[in-house]
């Protein structure tokens, strides 16, 4: 009976009509159809609930210096179908278990004129489609160079998009909301102003790309398992409304150097008529390999503070001196250098942060600017700036480690590579060994500035491989990695869960560089966070930056309660309380939520969501019966109506609600908030106001 049921399932899920291959998702929400056009060009289309969401779209790759590319002249040599269903447990995450359930179609294509073969593998989940190209070992396709990948995503209309411009070196943009047909005009100024973009189409955008159709269908385009390949952008044919993959080039303009057997990353299409299902999807992780780290007991979620925001705002500096001493690898002469007097990573200041962390239950302190080289970086050669070993004269590595250890606090290492990846690789083993010898088990790495070797981009194949090398090398030393300015994540953290954070988007630091849109944090979970957690560095309480640095007139476009909510809505196992101890001490009642909120979860419920407008999330702290709720709001004031049905039946809880005051506003009154307590059960309901750029946060603690 069991075998008969399995056979019936396969027959139901897969059917073949002539050359057209049809694949259905496990619950039948999606139908994908693959076929060959008359000239042998592979194409596919995708339907969701009987409605077309991706029109007929071409597949293939254009090769460099080759008379025949992998675009057409194919015949179908074989098709294989299968189904897969497992449940796996992440090391950390929004939930404590993830179901990985899909139906698969692998189509083997022969190109008669070249006697070459490729496989296009499709996996159809109940939340969307993933497909990739595979290149088996074969005589006539061993070494080859990709000129361009030609994967298409044909839209069914002029959808609304939340996008940032195609840029090979940064994702640190505010998102623009527009129709697809408006992208060209809106992005033109950015392209003419930014040299790094001039080789890229003015209709190019980055993934993860969030779309919404006129009839309320949400579509997300991204990629998964980006390894040994160039990062994918999307170029829009705005006359026909067709996106096509556009890979990041290397210094020579090549898009990828391949050796068979090999395969591309997965191209992903998530679709739903409920925005909350996009946020809840784990398809990106499911398209990555299981963990390659056998013992993950050393990988721990972290809540931390740091000597960082005072540097970002300009109150203190990374460099010990404004002079330029004799600086060589491992040898630095500061005997004649005059201290600037603003160096943040000095012993007394670091101890202040250690004391604050210990007093408030934080796990660690991040210290930037501890090592020599910052004065060399600015205005001088940066090819051999940092050795990642040599501290400034006012930073006692051993003494501070012992002091932190006595307080039960870790110190997080900072490696700013200045984009000199070769230099970092030369020193990586020594740097990681230095960390372990001195009690550091996590590192924040940075890649600010142009990449060296010169001409390389932040997201091409060679640099993507560097980021992967750093993660894997760190795993050898049992070190967790938080990579800034690196390539946007694509679910790699499933395979290497020591990658506990990335920046790879416009983070809180830009609030000190002129500000970000007040609805920015209502877009990021639909875009950047699709591939993995972000080290967004929330928790700013003083919105007027001039109070930190009179010369900095920036304003943080958020209310305090919006900042609190980010600890729930912007998921990360690595969460920073980014402001200074002095500012937290001014608002101890609001700071209590940051002290209480968890960083690892067993359940997550997405209560309400609309990209660019609002997100409300409830999460259950792992190993407890306590819940935390966060709501972030865009520019329009609104009232949430939520119920607490996610709470355990029969249990009683005390809810502490941190909410915007009635007159709160991200610009004019950002520090106005109220705090109230109430008893709740799973039958309770709540209507709660959110101000422009505001929100609310709720801690729900089981009453014993």
C-alpha positions as CSV (number, residue, x, y, z in Angstrom):
1,X,0.0,0.0,0.0
2,X,2.8,2.4,0.9
3,X,4.6,1.8,-2.5
4,X,1.3,2.2,-4.3
5,X,0.7,5.6,-2.6
6,X,4.2,6.7,-3.5
7,X,3.8,5.8,-7.1
8,X,0.4,7.6,-7.2
9,X,2.1,10.7,-5.8
10,X,4.8,10.7,-8.4
11,X,2.2,10.3,-11.2
12,X,0.2,13.1,-9.8
13,X,3.1,15.5,-9.4
14,X,4.9,14.9,-12.7
15,X,3.5,14.5,-16.2
16,X,5.0,14.6,-19.6
17,X,3.4,15.8,-22.8
18,X,5.6,15.5,-25.9
19,X,8.6,17.7,-25.2
20,X,6.9,19.7,-22.4
21,X,7.8,18.6,-18.9
22,X,5.4,19.6,-16.1
23,X,6.3,19.8,-12.4
24,X,3.9,20.4,-9.6
25,X,4.7,21.5,-6.0
26,X,3.9,19.0,-3.2
27,X,0.5,20.7,-2.3
28,X,-0.2,21.6,-6.0
29,X,0.0,25.4,-5.5
30,X,2.6,25.7,-8.2
31,X,3.0,24.3,-11.7
32,X,6.2,24.7,-13.6
33,X,6.5,23.8,-17.2
34,X,9.7,23.2,-19.1
35,X,10.1,22.8,-22.9
36,X,12.4,23.4,-25.9
37,X,11.5,25.9,-28.5
38,X,11.9,25.0,-32.2
39,X,15.6,26.0,-32.3
40,X,16.3,24.0,-29.2
41,X,16.3,26.9,-26.7
42,X,15.2,25.8,-23.2
43,X,12.3,27.7,-21.7
44,X,10.1,27.5,-18.6
45,X,7.1,29.2,-17.1
46,X,5.6,29.2,-13.6
47,X,2.0,29.3,-12.4
48,X,0.7,29.9,-8.9
49,X,-2.8,28.9,-8.0
50,X,-3.6,28.6,-11.7
51,X,-2.4,32.1,-12.4
52,X,0.7,32.7,-14.5
53,X,3.4,34.6,-12.5
54,X,6.5,34.0,-14.7
55,X,5.7,34.0,-18.5
56,X,7.7,31.8,-20.9
57,X,11.4,32.6,-20.1
58,X,14.6,31.5,-21.8
59,X,17.5,29.6,-20.1
60,X,21.1,29.2,-21.0
61,X,24.7,30.5,-20.8
62,X,26.8,32.5,-23.3
63,X,30.4,31.3,-23.4
64,X,33.5,33.4,-24.1
65,X,35.8,32.5,-27.0
66,X,33.6,29.7,-28.1
67,X,31.9,29.3,-31.4
68,X,28.8,27.7,-29.8
69,X,27.3,28.8,-26.5
70,X,25.0,26.9,-24.3
71,X,21.9,28.7,-25.5
72,X,20.1,26.6,-28.1
73,X,20.4,23.6,-30.4
74,X,19.5,21.3,-27.5
75,X,17.5,18.1,-27.4
76,X,16.2,16.4,-24.4
77,X,18.3,13.3,-23.6
78,X,16.7,12.3,-20.3
79,X,14.4,13.5,-17.5
80,X,14.4,12.3,-14.0
81,X,11.8,13.1,-11.3
82,X,11.8,12.7,-7.6
83,X,10.3,13.9,-4.4
84,X,12.1,14.8,-1.1
85,X,10.9,15.5,2.4
86,X,12.9,16.0,5.5
87,X,13.0,18.1,8.7
88,X,16.3,19.5,9.9
89,X,17.3,21.5,12.9
90,X,19.3,24.7,12.4
91,X,22.1,25.5,14.9
92,X,20.4,28.9,15.4
93,X,17.5,30.5,13.8
94,X,14.0,31.9,13.7
95,X,12.6,28.4,14.3
96,X,14.0,25.3,15.9
97,X,13.2,23.0,12.9
98,X,12.7,23.5,9.2
99,X,10.8,21.3,6.7
100,X,12.5,20.8,3.4
101,X,9.9,19.4,1.0
102,X,10.0,19.6,-2.8
103,X,9.4,17.8,-6.0
104,X,12.3,17.8,-8.5
105,X,12.8,17.6,-12.2
106,X,16.2,17.2,-13.7
107,X,16.4,17.6,-17.5
108,X,19.5,16.4,-19.3
109,X,20.1,18.3,-22.5
110,X,22.4,17.3,-25.4
111,X,23.8,19.9,-27.8
112,X,24.4,17.8,-31.0
113,X,26.6,20.2,-32.8
114,X,29.2,20.2,-30.0
115,X,28.5,16.9,-28.3
116,X,28.1,18.7,-25.0
117,X,25.7,18.1,-22.2
118,X,24.1,20.1,-19.4
119,X,21.5,19.4,-16.8
120,X,18.9,22.0,-15.7
121,X,17.6,21.0,-12.3
122,X,14.3,22.3,-11.0
123,X,13.0,22.1,-7.4
124,X,9.5,23.2,-6.7
125,X,8.5,23.9,-3.2
126,X,5.1,25.1,-1.8
127,X,6.7,28.5,-1.5
128,X,8.4,28.8,-4.9
129,X,10.9,27.5,-7.5
130,X,14.6,27.0,-7.5
131,X,16.6,26.0,-10.6
132,X,20.3,25.7,-11.5
133,X,22.6,24.6,-14.3
134,X,24.8,21.6,-13.9
135,X,27.9,20.7,-16.0
136,X,28.7,16.9,-15.8
137,X,32.3,15.7,-16.5
138,X,32.6,15.3,-20.3
139,X,35.1,15.4,-23.1
140,X,34.0,18.6,-24.8
141,X,33.2,20.8,-21.8
142,X,35.9,20.8,-19.2
143,X,37.3,24.3,-18.9
144,X,35.2,27.2,-20.0
145,X,34.6,30.9,-19.4
146,X,31.1,32.4,-18.9
147,X,30.5,35.5,-20.9
148,X,27.0,35.9,-19.5
149,X,24.3,33.8,-17.9
150,X,21.0,34.3,-19.8
151,X,18.4,33.1,-17.3
152,X,15.2,35.1,-17.8
153,X,12.3,36.0,-15.5
154,X,9.5,37.3,-17.7
155,X,7.0,39.4,-15.7
156,X,3.3,39.3,-16.4
157,X,2.8,43.1,-15.9
158,X,4.3,46.4,-14.8
159,X,4.7,45.3,-11.2
160,X,5.6,47.5,-8.2
161,X,9.2,46.8,-7.2
162,X,11.3,47.5,-4.2
163,X,14.8,47.8,-5.7
164,X,18.3,49.2,-5.3
165,X,20.6,49.9,-8.3
166,X,22.8,47.3,-9.8
167,X,26.3,48.0,-8.3
168,X,29.2,45.6,-8.3
169,X,30.7,47.0,-5.1
170,X,28.0,48.0,-2.6
171,X,24.4,47.2,-1.6
172,X,24.3,50.2,0.9
173,X,21.3,52.0,-0.7
174,X,17.9,53.1,0.4
175,X,15.2,51.1,-1.4
176,X,13.2,52.8,-4.2
177,X,9.6,51.8,-4.7
178,X,8.4,52.2,-8.3
179,X,6.8,50.5,-11.2
180,X,9.2,48.4,-13.3
181,X,8.8,50.9,-16.2
182,X,10.0,53.7,-14.0
183,X,13.4,52.1,-13.0
184,X,15.4,53.6,-15.9
185,X,14.5,57.2,-15.2
186,X,14.8,57.0,-11.4
187,X,18.2,55.3,-11.4
188,X,19.8,57.5,-14.1
189,X,21.2,60.0,-11.6
190,X,22.8,57.2,-9.5
191,X,24.5,55.7,-12.5
192,X,26.0,59.0,-13.7
193,X,27.2,59.9,-10.2
194,X,28.7,56.5,-9.4
195,X,31.7,55.4,-11.5
196,X,31.5,51.8,-10.3
197,X,28.1,51.5,-12.1
198,X,29.0,52.9,-15.5
199,X,29.6,49.5,-17.1
200,X,26.2,48.4,-15.8
201,X,22.8,48.9,-17.4
202,X,20.7,51.7,-16.0
203,X,17.9,49.2,-15.7
204,X,20.0,46.8,-13.6
205,X,18.9,46.0,-10.0
206,X,20.2,43.8,-7.2
207,X,18.7,40.8,-5.7
208,X,16.9,40.0,-3.5
209,X,14.2,41.8,-5.5
210,X,10.7,42.2,-4.0
211,X,7.8,42.7,-6.4
212,X,4.0,43.0,-6.0
213,X,1.5,42.6,-8.8
214,X,-1.6,44.7,-9.3
215,X,-3.8,41.8,-8.1
216,X,-1.8,41.3,-4.9
217,X,0.7,38.6,-5.7
218,X,4.1,38.9,-4.0
219,X,7.1,37.8,-6.0
220,X,10.7,37.6,-4.8
221,X,13.7,36.9,-7.1
222,X,17.1,35.9,-5.6
223,X,19.7,33.2,-5.6
224,X,20.8,30.5,-3.2
225,X,24.1,28.7,-2.5
226,X,26.4,31.2,-4.2
227,X,29.7,29.3,-4.2
228,X,32.5,29.5,-6.8
229,X,30.4,31.7,-9.1
230,X,29.7,35.4,-9.6
231,X,26.9,37.2,-7.8
232,X,23.8,37.6,-9.9
233,X,22.2,41.0,-10.7
234,X,19.1,41.4,-12.8
235,X,18.9,43.5,-16.0
236,X,15.5,44.6,-17.0
237,X,14.2,44.8,-20.6
238,X,11.8,47.5,-19.7
239,X,10.0,47.4,-23.0
240,X,9.1,43.7,-22.6
241,X,9.3,43.6,-18.8
242,X,11.7,40.7,-18.8
243,X,14.5,40.4,-16.2
244,X,17.7,38.6,-17.3
245,X,20.6,37.5,-15.1
246,X,23.6,39.7,-15.2
247,X,26.7,38.3,-13.5
248,X,29.4,40.5,-11.8
249,X,32.5,40.6,-14.0
250,X,36.1,40.3,-12.9
251,X,38.9,42.7,-13.8
252,X,39.0,41.3,-17.3
253,X,35.3,41.5,-17.8
254,X,34.8,37.7,-17.5
255,X,31.8,36.5,-15.6
256,X,33.0,33.1,-14.4
257,X,35.8,30.5,-14.9
258,X,34.4,27.0,-14.7
259,X,35.7,23.5,-14.6
260,X,33.4,20.5,-15.0
261,X,32.0,18.8,-13.1
262,X,30.4,21.9,-11.5
263,X,27.1,23.8,-11.2
264,X,25.7,27.3,-10.8
265,X,24.0,28.6,-7.8
266,X,20.2,28.2,-7.6
267,X,18.0,30.9,-9.1
268,X,15.0,31.4,-6.8
269,X,11.4,32.6,-7.3
270,X,9.3,32.9,-4.2
271,X,5.6,33.6,-4.7
272,X,2.6,34.1,-2.4
273,X,-0.6,36.1,-2.1
274,X,0.3,36.7,1.5
275,X,3.3,38.9,2.3
276,X,3.9,37.0,5.6
277,X,4.7,33.8,3.7
278,X,7.6,35.5,1.9
279,X,9.0,36.4,5.3
280,X,8.5,32.9,6.7
281,X,9.9,31.1,3.7
282,X,13.0,28.9,4.4
283,X,13.5,28.0,0.7
284,X,16.8,29.7,0.4
285,X,18.3,27.7,3.3
286,X,16.7,24.5,1.9
287,X,18.6,25.0,-1.4
288,X,21.9,24.9,0.5
289,X,23.8,21.9,1.6
290,X,23.5,20.7,5.3
291,X,26.2,21.8,7.7
292,X,29.7,20.8,6.9
293,X,30.7,21.5,10.5
294,X,30.2,18.3,12.6
295,X,30.7,19.8,16.0
296,X,28.7,23.1,16.2
297,X,28.7,23.3,20.0
298,X,31.0,26.3,19.9
299,X,28.7,28.4,17.7
300,X,26.6,30.6,20.0
301,X,24.2,33.4,19.4
302,X,25.6,36.7,20.7
303,X,24.2,39.9,22.1
304,X,26.9,42.6,22.3
305,X,27.8,46.2,22.7
306,X,30.8,47.9,21.2
307,X,33.2,50.8,20.7
308,X,31.7,51.6,17.3
309,X,28.8,54.1,17.3
310,X,31.0,56.8,18.9
311,X,33.4,56.3,15.9
312,X,30.7,56.2,13.3
313,X,29.2,59.5,14.6
314,X,32.7,61.1,14.7
315,X,32.9,61.5,18.4
316,X,36.0,59.3,18.5
317,X,38.4,57.8,15.9
318,X,39.7,54.5,14.8
319,X,43.3,55.8,14.5
320,X,45.6,56.3,17.4
321,X,47.3,59.3,15.8
322,X,46.8,61.8,13.0
323,X,50.5,61.6,12.2
324,X,52.0,59.0,9.8
325,X,54.6,56.9,11.7
326,X,56.9,54.3,10.2
327,X,54.5,51.4,9.6
328,X,55.7,48.1,8.2
329,X,54.3,44.6,8.5
330,X,54.4,43.8,12.1
331,X,56.7,46.7,13.0
332,X,55.3,50.1,13.9
333,X,57.2,53.0,15.4
334,X,54.9,55.4,17.2
335,X,57.7,56.9,19.4
336,X,57.5,60.3,17.7
337,X,53.8,60.2,16.8
338,X,51.5,62.5,18.7
339,X,48.3,60.8,20.0
340,X,45.2,62.3,18.5
341,X,43.3,62.3,21.8
342,X,40.2,60.9,20.2
343,X,41.2,57.2,19.8
344,X,38.3,55.1,20.9
345,X,40.0,51.7,21.4
346,X,42.0,52.8,24.5
347,X,42.2,50.7,27.6
348,X,40.1,52.9,29.8
349,X,37.3,53.2,27.3
350,X,37.2,49.5,26.4
351,X,37.0,48.7,30.1
352,X,34.0,51.1,30.4
353,X,32.2,49.0,27.7
354,X,33.2,45.8,29.4
355,X,31.8,46.9,32.7
356,X,28.6,48.0,31.0
357,X,28.2,44.7,29.2
358,X,28.8,42.7,32.4
359,X,26.4,44.9,34.4
360,X,23.6,44.4,31.9
361,X,24.0,40.8,30.9
362,X,25.6,41.2,27.4
363,X,27.8,38.5,26.0
364,X,30.5,40.5,24.3
365,X,32.2,43.8,23.4
366,X,33.2,44.6,19.9
367,X,36.3,46.8,19.7
368,X,37.2,48.5,16.4
369,X,40.4,50.5,15.8
370,X,42.5,48.4,18.1
371,X,45.3,47.6,15.6
372,X,47.9,49.7,13.8
373,X,47.3,50.7,10.2
374,X,44.4,53.1,10.2
375,X,46.7,56.1,9.9
376,X,48.4,54.4,6.9
377,X,45.1,53.5,5.2
378,X,44.0,57.1,4.9
379,X,46.0,58.8,2.2
380,X,48.7,56.2,1.8
381,X,49.2,52.7,0.2
382,X,46.7,50.3,1.6
383,X,48.1,47.1,0.0
384,X,50.0,46.2,3.2
385,X,48.2,48.2,5.8
386,X,47.0,45.7,8.4
387,X,48.7,42.6,9.9
388,X,45.8,41.9,12.3
389,X,48.3,41.3,15.1
390,X,49.8,44.6,16.2
391,X,47.9,46.7,18.7
392,X,48.2,50.4,19.2
393,X,50.2,51.5,22.2
394,X,47.1,52.3,24.3
395,X,45.4,48.9,23.7
396,X,46.6,46.1,26.0
397,X,45.5,42.9,24.3
398,X,46.4,40.5,27.2
399,X,45.3,42.8,30.0
400,X,41.9,43.6,28.4
401,X,41.3,39.9,27.7
402,X,42.0,39.0,31.3
403,X,39.8,41.9,32.5
404,X,36.9,40.9,30.3
405,X,37.2,37.3,31.3
406,X,37.0,38.2,35.0
407,X,33.7,39.9,34.2
408,X,32.3,37.0,32.2
409,X,32.5,38.9,28.9
410,X,34.1,38.1,25.6
411,X,35.8,40.6,23.2
412,X,34.9,40.5,19.5
413,X,37.8,40.9,17.2
414,X,37.7,43.4,14.3
415,X,39.6,42.8,11.0
416,X,39.3,45.7,8.6
417,X,40.9,44.4,5.4
418,X,40.6,47.8,3.6
419,X,39.6,45.6,0.6
420,X,43.1,44.1,0.3
421,X,42.0,40.5,0.1
422,X,45.5,39.1,-0.8
423,X,47.0,40.7,2.3
424,X,44.2,39.3,4.5
425,X,44.7,35.8,3.1
426,X,48.5,36.0,3.7
427,X,47.8,36.8,7.4
428,X,44.6,34.9,8.0
429,X,46.1,31.8,9.8
430,X,48.3,34.0,12.0
431,X,45.3,36.3,12.7
432,X,43.0,33.5,13.7
433,X,45.6,31.8,15.8
434,X,46.2,35.2,17.5
435,X,42.5,35.4,18.3
436,X,42.3,32.0,19.8
437,X,45.5,32.6,21.9
438,X,43.9,35.8,23.3
439,X,40.4,34.5,23.9
440,X,38.5,35.8,20.9
441,X,36.0,33.5,19.3
442,X,34.2,35.9,16.9
443,X,35.4,38.4,14.3
444,X,33.8,41.2,12.5
445,X,35.6,41.5,9.1
446,X,35.3,44.5,6.8
447,X,36.0,45.2,3.1
448,X,35.7,49.0,2.9
449,X,37.0,50.6,-0.3
450,X,38.1,49.3,-3.7
451,X,39.1,45.7,-3.9
452,X,42.8,44.8,-4.3
453,X,43.9,43.3,-6.7
454,X,42.9,46.4,-8.6
455,X,40.0,46.1,-10.9
456,X,38.3,43.3,-9.1
457,X,34.7,43.9,-7.7
458,X,33.2,43.0,-4.4
459,X,30.9,40.4,-5.9
460,X,32.7,38.7,-8.7
461,X,33.7,35.0,-8.6
462,X,37.2,35.5,-7.3
463,X,36.1,37.7,-4.4
464,X,33.1,35.5,-3.6
465,X,35.6,32.6,-3.3
466,X,37.7,34.8,-0.9
467,X,34.7,35.3,1.4
468,X,34.0,31.6,1.4
469,X,37.7,30.8,2.1
470,X,37.6,33.1,5.1
471,X,34.5,31.4,6.5
472,X,35.9,27.9,6.1
473,X,39.3,28.9,7.5
474,X,37.6,30.5,10.5
475,X,35.7,27.2,11.1
476,X,39.0,25.4,11.3
477,X,39.8,27.6,14.3
478,X,36.3,27.5,15.7
479,X,35.7,31.2,15.0
480,X,32.4,32.8,14.2
481,X,32.3,35.4,11.4
482,X,30.4,38.6,10.9
483,X,31.3,39.9,7.4
484,X,30.7,43.5,6.5
485,X,30.9,44.9,2.9
486,X,30.9,41.3,1.7
487,X,28.6,39.7,-0.8
488,X,24.9,39.5,0.2
489,X,24.1,36.1,1.8
490,X,22.4,33.3,-0.1
491,X,21.7,30.8,2.7
492,X,25.4,29.7,3.1
493,X,24.9,29.9,6.9
494,X,23.1,26.5,6.7
495,X,26.3,24.9,5.4
496,X,28.6,27.0,7.5
497,X,26.6,28.1,10.6
498,X,29.7,29.9,12.0
499,X,28.7,32.7,9.5
500,X,26.5,34.3,12.2
501,X,26.1,37.7,10.6
502,X,26.6,39.8,7.5
503,X,26.1,43.5,6.8
504,X,25.6,43.5,3.0
505,X,23.0,46.3,3.0
506,X,22.4,49.8,4.3
507,X,22.7,49.5,8.0
508,X,22.3,51.8,11.0
509,X,25.6,53.5,10.4
510,X,24.0,55.4,7.5
511,X,21.7,57.1,10.1
512,X,24.9,58.9,11.1
513,X,25.8,59.6,7.4
514,X,22.7,61.7,6.6
515,X,20.0,59.2,7.5
516,X,17.9,56.4,5.9
517,X,14.3,56.4,4.9
518,X,12.0,55.8,7.9
519,X,10.4,52.8,6.1
520,X,13.8,51.2,5.3
521,X,13.4,48.6,8.0
522,X,10.0,47.5,6.6
523,X,11.7,46.6,3.3
524,X,14.9,44.8,4.5
525,X,13.2,41.7,5.8
526,X,11.6,41.2,2.3
527,X,14.9,41.7,0.5
528,X,18.3,41.5,2.2
529,X,17.2,39.1,5.0
530,X,15.8,36.5,2.5
531,X,19.4,35.1,2.3
532,X,20.3,35.2,5.9
533,X,20.6,37.4,9.0
534,X,21.9,41.0,9.0
535,X,24.1,42.7,11.5
536,X,21.9,45.8,11.3
537,X,23.3,47.2,14.6
538,X,20.0,48.6,16.1
539,X,19.2,50.2,19.4
540,X,20.0,53.9,18.9
541,X,18.3,56.0,21.6
542,X,19.8,59.5,20.8
543,X,18.5,60.5,17.3
544,X,20.2,63.9,17.2
545,X,23.7,63.0,16.2
546,X,25.0,66.5,16.9
547,X,24.7,65.7,20.6
548,X,27.4,63.0,20.0
549,X,29.4,65.2,17.6
550,X,28.5,68.9,17.1
551,X,29.9,68.7,13.6
552,X,27.6,65.9,12.5
553,X,24.1,67.2,11.7
554,X,22.6,63.8,10.8
555,X,19.3,62.5,12.3
556,X,18.3,58.9,13.0
557,X,14.9,58.5,11.3
558,X,13.3,56.3,13.8
559,X,11.6,56.4,17.2
560,X,13.0,54.6,20.2
561,X,10.2,52.0,20.1
562,X,11.0,51.4,16.4
563,X,14.6,50.7,17.5
564,X,13.4,48.2,20.2
565,X,11.2,46.4,17.7
566,X,14.1,45.8,15.4
567,X,15.5,43.1,17.8
568,X,12.5,41.0,16.8
569,X,11.7,42.1,13.2
570,X,15.3,42.1,11.9
571,X,16.2,38.6,12.8
572,X,19.9,37.8,13.6
573,X,21.7,35.5,16.1
574,X,24.1,38.4,16.4
575,X,22.5,41.5,17.9
576,X,24.2,44.7,19.0
577,X,23.0,47.3,21.4
578,X,24.7,49.9,19.2
579,X,24.4,53.1,21.2
580,X,26.7,54.3,23.9
581,X,26.3,53.4,27.6
582,X,25.7,57.1,28.4
583,X,22.6,57.2,26.1
584,X,21.2,53.9,27.5
585,X,21.6,55.2,31.0
586,X,19.3,58.1,30.1
587,X,16.5,55.7,29.3
588,X,16.9,52.7,31.6
589,X,13.2,51.7,31.4
590,X,13.3,51.4,27.6
591,X,16.7,49.8,27.7
592,X,15.2,47.0,29.7
593,X,13.6,45.5,26.6
594,X,17.1,45.2,24.9
595,X,18.4,43.5,28.0
596,X,15.5,41.0,28.1
597,X,15.0,40.2,24.4
598,X,16.3,36.8,23.1
599,X,18.6,36.2,20.2
600,X,17.6,32.6,19.4
601,X,14.1,31.4,18.8
602,X,12.1,28.2,18.6
603,X,9.0,29.6,16.9
604,X,8.2,32.7,14.8
605,X,4.7,34.0,13.9
606,X,4.3,36.7,11.2
607,X,1.2,38.5,12.4
608,X,1.0,41.2,9.7
609,X,3.2,42.5,6.9
610,X,3.3,44.8,3.9
611,X,6.6,45.7,2.3
612,X,7.5,49.3,2.7
613,X,4.6,49.9,5.2
614,X,4.7,47.6,8.3
615,X,5.8,44.3,9.8
616,X,4.7,42.7,13.0
617,X,6.4,39.5,14.3
618,X,6.1,37.4,17.4
619,X,8.9,35.0,18.4
620,X,9.3,32.4,21.1
621,X,12.6,32.4,22.9
622,X,14.3,29.1,22.6
623,X,14.2,26.9,25.7
624,X,11.5,29.1,27.4
625,X,7.8,29.8,27.2
626,X,8.4,33.5,26.8
627,X,7.5,35.5,23.7
628,X,8.6,38.8,22.2
629,X,6.7,40.9,19.7
630,X,8.1,43.6,17.4
631,X,6.3,46.1,15.1
632,X,8.0,48.5,12.7
633,X,6.0,51.1,10.9
634,X,6.7,53.2,7.8
635,X,5.8,56.8,7.3
636,X,2.0,56.6,7.8
637,X,0.7,56.3,11.4
638,X,-1.5,53.2,11.9
639,X,-3.0,51.0,14.5
640,X,-2.3,47.2,14.7
641,X,-5.0,44.8,15.8
642,X,-3.4,41.6,17.0
643,X,-4.4,38.7,19.1
644,X,-2.3,36.5,21.3
645,X,-3.5,33.2,20.0
646,X,0.1,32.0,19.5
647,X,0.5,31.8,23.3
648,X,0.1,28.4,25.0
649,X,-3.5,27.6,26.0
650,X,-4.1,27.6,29.7
651,X,-1.0,29.6,30.5
652,X,-0.9,33.1,32.0
653,X,1.6,35.8,31.0
654,X,2.6,39.3,31.9
655,X,3.1,41.5,28.8
656,X,5.2,44.7,29.0
657,X,4.3,47.0,26.1
658,X,6.9,49.6,24.9
659,X,4.9,51.8,22.6
660,X,5.1,55.2,20.8
661,X,3.4,58.0,22.6
662,X,0.5,59.6,20.7
663,X,2.6,62.5,19.7
664,X,5.7,60.5,18.8
665,X,7.2,61.1,15.3
666,X,10.5,59.9,13.9
667,X,11.6,63.4,13.1
668,X,10.0,65.7,15.6
669,X,9.5,63.6,18.7
670,X,11.4,60.3,18.4
671,X,12.0,59.8,22.2
672,X,8.4,59.9,23.2
673,X,7.2,56.5,24.4
674,X,5.0,54.8,27.0
675,X,5.4,51.6,28.9
676,X,2.6,49.6,30.4
677,X,2.0,46.1,31.8
678,X,-1.0,43.9,31.3
679,X,-2.0,40.3,32.0
680,X,-2.6,38.2,28.8
681,X,-3.6,34.8,27.7
682,X,-4.0,33.1,24.3
683,X,-7.5,34.7,24.2
684,X,-6.2,38.3,24.6
685,X,-6.4,41.0,21.9
686,X,-4.6,44.3,21.5
687,X,-5.0,47.4,19.4
688,X,-1.7,49.3,19.4
689,X,-0.7,52.7,17.8
690,X,2.5,53.1,15.8
691,X,3.8,56.5,14.9
692,X,5.4,57.5,11.6
693,X,8.8,55.8,11.6
694,X,7.8,54.2,14.9
695,X,6.5,50.9,16.2
696,X,6.2,48.9,19.4
697,X,7.9,46.1,21.3
698,X,6.3,43.6,23.7
699,X,7.9,41.2,26.1
700,X,5.5,38.4,27.2
701,X,6.8,36.5,30.2
702,X,5.1,33.4,31.5
703,X,3.6,34.0,35.0
704,X,4.9,31.2,37.2
